[in-house]
Amino acid sequence: MDRIEDPMIVLDRVSKTYPGGKLAVDALDLEVAEGALVTLVGPSGCGKSTTLKMVNRLIEPTSGRILLDGDDVTSGDPVKLRRRIGYVIQQVGLFPHQDVRSNVSTVPDLLGWNRKQATARADDLLELVGLDPGEFGGRYPHQLSGGQRQRVGVARALAADPPVLLMDEPFGAVDPVVRARLQDQFLELQSELRKTVLLVTHDIEEAVKLGDAVAVFAQGGRIAQYDTPAAVLGAPADDFVAEFVGAERGLRRLAVTEIDDSDLLRAPMVRTSDTLAEARVLLDSEGARWAVVLDGDDNLRGWVATESLEGAGVVGDRARRMEAYVSRDAALKDALATMLRHDAGWVAVLDGDRLVGVLTPDSLHGALRRSVIAADEGVEVADIDLEAAGPLH
């Protein structure tokens, strides 16, 4: 990655050697931009959790410097440092004898906030993470589901409005369905709060889904690659990264490749005010079996099939509800999932309510191929000629 100007977090040749000579982290350099979410991913024992814990000095580095917003924190008071950093762990670590509201207000209490302020902050944060404070504030941790406990853990980490959030396998202790939901909710939360986040995971899919940037750790506590998710998937730095990312890296890119206008096809189009006879003539001239239905402002109002255009009337009376659609800023994975969920031969792409174009299985596959090949060759997607390109790899 290019050097970051005024990073929020800097690890400058940070190392950790345990008694007996075991090297956990080796002269590690890492810069994290303010407001960025960086995922640390790699096999077990590669030093990613150790690195995270050195940032808030739960583990003391053996050598090197750690800068937080320009301040060297390796020689200051670690307790004061931790009050500036939110921390979320896999098992959440809620106090079982305290109710949810008290758990969330733990740090404000330590900082000397008055009870009214701390309670109000806790209630605001519970609402922010999707838990009604009236319903959940007085409950105890054992009365919550795993996903609810995890959301309380995030709320507690945010209680003192820290600039930095450290997360160690935060969604690893819940089932896959809840995990996906928590990931989506956290991305929504991060888009609003823009905290500087370091998140440890062992799951490459989670790493590329959540991260603005991904640091792939190799054994020996070194970073094998630090780059955008698309670059890590499309252009692994070495054989280790390629093997860790997996042979399905092309498919994984679906989650991090946004729909480009060049990927879209023009669909047969009719207007709600067109007569059925006019629509039949149009579809016959294009050899089409279906068309999208737009109003006078190009807003999508459904679709029609040729067999529904018999008789008299206008298209708006025969339009069917559109189920298979995604927003213009969606990823290719969203489009494919929508296509499969509705057993659809195409997916409409919308900018608000306005139709931009459609994706078919063939055009979606072409978009993925262009994305992977462009990353491998270091060129722009628009420069890729699929006729001359080799197969997806």
Beta strands, then each sheet from edge to edge (+ up, - down):
strand 1: 9-18
strand 2: 22-32
strand 3: 37-41
strand 4: 63-68
strand 5: 71-72
strand 6: 85-89
strand 7: 164-168
strand 8: 196-201
strand 9: 213-218
strand 10: 222-227
strand 11: 269-271
strand 12: 290-294
strand 13: 300-305
strand 14: 325-327
strand 15: 347-351
strand 16: 354-359
sheet 1: 2+ 1- 4+ 5-
sheet 2: 6+ 7+ 8+ 3+ 9+ 10-
sheet 3: 11+ 12+ 13-
sheet 4: 14+ 15+ 16-
end
